[in-house]
Amino acid sequence: MADDVAVSNTGTTKAAIVQRLRLFGWIAVPLAWLVVARIELADVQNASLLLFVIPPFEAAVWLIAVALTVLLTYRLSKSRSAALVVATILLVAFGWFTNWGPFQPASYWITHRWAFDAVADGVRDGRIGASREYYGELLPRHLRDLSTNGRAAVVGSQDDKPVVFLPQWLGIPDDAGGYVYLDATPRSDLSVDLFGVPVRVSGGQELGDGWWYVLPGD
């Protein structure tokens, strides 16, 4: 009799634990995604040393939300396949919305190629790069993740064609680094102004199709 009671209590305890875990999942998952949404909509700039704080923090928040969602999916479905599908979809979203451009410019440019092509098309037809405001104009909402301040700035010109800059980080009080686009081959002496620091475009990293990654000192 005592053994039966012990087994019954054990089963009850396990059921209670499972129930609590499910309840935790239903609460934790929405909260985690609310934090992700808040970060994405806040558009916090990579200013100075924040470059080494904001992107890792953003990545950590995303990965926590992904992990909690996958765990909840598995607990509800008891299917590894379903959990794998959810994990794949969310990791693709994580790779798209997080910006590792300042650390790996080429890979970020390659994986976001359609968005960079959209910016280039906008520059060529005059929809992007027409403003002469110092920090530039806001990009369309779906392209703002390409720039740490959501803007595209004209930082120079060659043969009446604008050199458009998508900053990945901003220095304090001045300078910056990021992607530039010119619909032409830049002359060796073509210099642009990265918010207070002159830089030669051809001294940067050539990515292709008019895109370069430039930093102070190039």
N, C-alpha and C positions, 0 to 999 in steps of 0.2 A: 504493500500500500504506500509506504513512504517513497519507494522507488518510483511508483506511478505518479505521485505528487511532484517529485523532483523533475521527472521528465516533462510533466505538464507545465510546471513553472518555467522550465528551460525553453519550451516551445513558445510560451507566452512572452518570455523575455526577448527571444529572437524576433517574434512578430512585432513587438513594441519597438525594437531597434530599427527594423526595416521601415515601419511606419514613420518613425522620426526622421530617418534618412530621406524618405520621400518628401515629407513635409519641408525638411531643410532644402531639398532640391527645388521644390516649387517656389520657395522664398528666395533662395540664393541666386538662382539662374536669372530671374527678371532683374534683381538688384545689380548683378554683375553687368548685364547688358545695358542697364540705365547708366552705369558709370562709363561704359564704352561710348555710348551715344553722347554723353556729356562731354567727354574728351574730344570726340570727333567734331562736335559742333562748336566747341570753344575756340578752335584754331589757335592754340597757344603757340607762339613763335619760338623757334630755336634761336634765342638771343644769347650770344656769348656762351658762358659755361652751361646754360640750359640745354645746349646741344647734347651734352652727355647725361642729361637727366630726363628730359621730356621723351625722346624716342624709346629708351629702355623702359620707362614707366608705362608708356602707352602699350608697348609690346607685352609687358607683364599683365596688364589689365585685360588685354585681348585674350591671352593664353589662359588666364584664370576663367574667363567667361566661356571659352571654348571647352576647356576641360570639364567644367561643371555641367555644361549642356550635354556633352557626350556621355558623361556618367549617368545623368538623369535619363537620357534616351535609352541607354543599356538597361537600367533598372526597370524602366517601364515596359520595354519591348522584349527583354531577355534575348535580344538578337545582336550578335556581333556585327552582322552585315549592316543592320540599320545604324548602329553606332559608328561604323566605319564610313558610311555614306555621309552622315551628319558631320563627322570630323573632317572629311575631305572638303565638303562645301564650306565649312567655317574657316578652315585653314587657308583656302583660296581667298576668302573675304579678308582674312587677317593679312595675307600677303599684299592684297590690293590697297587696303586702307592705311596700312602703316608705311611710313616713309623711311627707308634705309638709304636714300640717295646720298646723304652726306658721307656715308661710310663705304658704300659700294655704288658709285655713280653709274657705271656701265650696266650692271645687272638690273638696277632700278629702271633705267631708261629702256632696256630691252623688254622687261616684263610689263611696262606701262606704255609700250610703243604706240598703241592706238591713241592714247591721250596726248602724247607729245606730237603725234601727227596732226591731231585736231588743233593744237596750238599753232603748229606751223601753217596749217591751212588758213587759220584765222589771221595770222600775220601777213600771209601773201595776199589775202583779199581785203585787208584793211580793217577787219573787225577787232583785231588784237594788235596793240602797238601803235594805236593812233593817239593815245594820250601822252602828254609831255609832263605830267605830274611826276615829281621827283621819285616817289616810290611806286609809281605806275598805277594801273587800273586793275580793278578786281576781275579775275578770271570768271568765266561761267561757273556756276556752283559745282557742276560735275567734274571740273578740272582744277579746282582750287587746292586739292591735295598735292599738286605738283610743285607748289610754292609754299614756303613756310609762312608767308604773310598773305597767301591767297591772291597775290598780285603779279602782274607781268609789267616790268618796267623797261622803257627804252633807255639804253645806256650808251648808245653810240649809233653810228650809221656809216654805210659805205655805198657810194654811188646812189644816194637817196633811198637806200634800203635800210630799214631800222634793224639794229641789233637788239633783240628782246631778251630780257634777263628774268629767269625764274629763280629767285634766291632760295637756297636750302638752309642757310643760317645767316644771321645778322650779327655783326660785331657791335660792341659798345665802346666808344661813341660812334665809330664809323667802321667801314669795310664790310664785306660780305663775300659769300662764295655760292656757286650754283651753276645752273645750266643757262647757256646762251644760245640763241638761234639767229642765224643770218642766212637768207636765201641767196647765198653766193659763197664762193671760196674767199675766206678773209685774206686780205693782204698781210704780208709779214709784219708790217708796221701798224696794223689796225689796233688802236688802243681804245678800251672802253672804261667807263667810270663805274666801279662797283661800290657805289655809295660812299665815295670819298677816297678810293684807292684806284689808280690807273693800272690796267692790266692788259697785256697783249692777248688777243683771242687765240692766235696761233701758238701761244705758249702753253695753252691748256690741253686737256685730254680730248682728242677728237673722237666723237661717238658715231658720226655718220649723218648724211642727209641734212647738213647744215647745223647740226647740234654739237656743242662743245661743253665740257665741264671746266670751269675756270675758277681759280683761287687767287687770293693776294700773293704776289710773288711770281706769278706766271708771266 
